[in-house]
Amino acid sequence: MGPAIAGLRLLDRRSWCFLFTGLSFFAVILALMAMRIQPQERKPSTNSAIAKFAARISVCHEGSPIRSALLLAEFVESSGLQYSVFMPIFANDILHAGARGLGS
């Protein structure tokens, strides 16, 4: 919903694309809601929460693909992924440039 809110915030003709991008995610949400997954029985665990956590950490350290995926996610998150979310507000309120300043 971030792009949709940014589109409404900028209130420019070209910024309606942000609104339509945000609204396009409703199709994905509806598709996920339409999925019917069979419930599975869960067996109660006898291990403590700390033991389960330690087992999951050890799996992450042992498995190279899992470790690589976690390191990649950490790199992407720490390198400014949220930068693009705040740019419309920054361009409008701080720079007073609106959609034209954001796009150029």
C-alpha positions in Angstrom: 0.0 0.0 0.0 3.1 2.3 0.2 3.1 3.2 -3.5 -0.7 3.9 -3.4 -0.4 6.2 -0.4 2.6 8.0 -2.0 0.5 8.5 -5.2 -2.3 10.1 -3.2 0.2 12.2 -1.3 1.8 13.7 -4.3 -1.5 14.4 -6.1 -0.1 14.8 -9.6 -1.4 13.2 -12.8 1.7 11.1 -13.2 1.6 9.9 -9.6 -1.6 7.9 -10.2 0.7 5.1 -11.4 1.7 4.7 -7.7 -1.9 4.2 -6.8 -2.5 1.6 -9.5 0.6 -0.2 -8.5 -0.6 -0.4 -5.0 -4.0 -1.5 -6.1 -2.6 -4.3 -8.3 -1.5 -6.1 -5.1 -5.1 -6.8 -4.3 -5.2 -9.4 -7.1 -2.3 -11.3 -5.3 -4.1 -10.9 -1.9 -7.3 -12.3 -3.4 -5.5 -15.2 -5.0 -3.9 -16.1 -1.7 -7.2 -15.9 0.1 -8.8 -18.2 -2.5 -6.2 -20.9 -1.8 -7.5 -23.9 0.2 -4.8 -25.7 2.2 -5.6 -28.9 4.1 -4.9 -28.5 7.8 -2.1 -30.7 9.2 -2.0 -32.2 12.6 0.8 -30.9 14.8 2.4 -33.2 17.3 3.3 -31.5 20.6 7.0 -31.0 21.0 8.9 -32.1 24.1 11.8 -29.8 23.5 12.2 -26.4 25.1 12.0 -23.2 23.1 15.7 -22.6 23.6 16.6 -26.1 22.3 14.4 -25.5 19.2 16.0 -22.1 18.6 19.5 -23.6 18.9 18.6 -26.4 16.4 17.4 -23.8 13.9 20.5 -21.7 14.3 22.7 -24.8 13.7 20.8 -25.6 10.5 21.5 -22.1 9.3 25.2 -22.5 10.0 25.5 -25.9 8.5 23.5 -25.4 5.2 25.4 -23.3 2.7 22.3 -22.3 0.6 20.4 -21.2 3.7 23.4 -19.2 5.0 23.8 -17.6 1.6 20.2 -16.6 1.4 20.2 -15.1 4.9 23.4 -13.2 4.2 21.9 -11.8 1.0 18.7 -10.8 2.8 20.8 -9.0 5.4 22.9 -7.2 2.8 19.8 -6.0 0.9 18.0 -4.8 4.1 21.0 -3.0 5.4 21.9 -1.3 2.1 18.9 1.0 1.9 15.9 -1.0 0.7 13.5 1.3 2.5 15.1 4.3 0.7 12.6 4.1 -2.2 9.6 4.0 0.2 10.3 7.3 1.7 11.4 9.2 -1.4 8.0 10.5 -2.5 7.4 12.1 1.0 11.0 13.4 1.0 10.6 14.9 -2.5 7.2 16.5 -1.6 7.8 17.7 2.0 11.5 18.4 2.2 12.5 19.3 -1.3 9.1 20.8 -2.2 9.6 19.3 -5.7 6.5 17.1 -6.0 6.3 14.3 -8.6 8.3 16.3 -11.2 11.3 16.5 -8.8 11.0 12.9 -7.8 11.0 11.7 -11.4 13.8 13.8 -12.7 
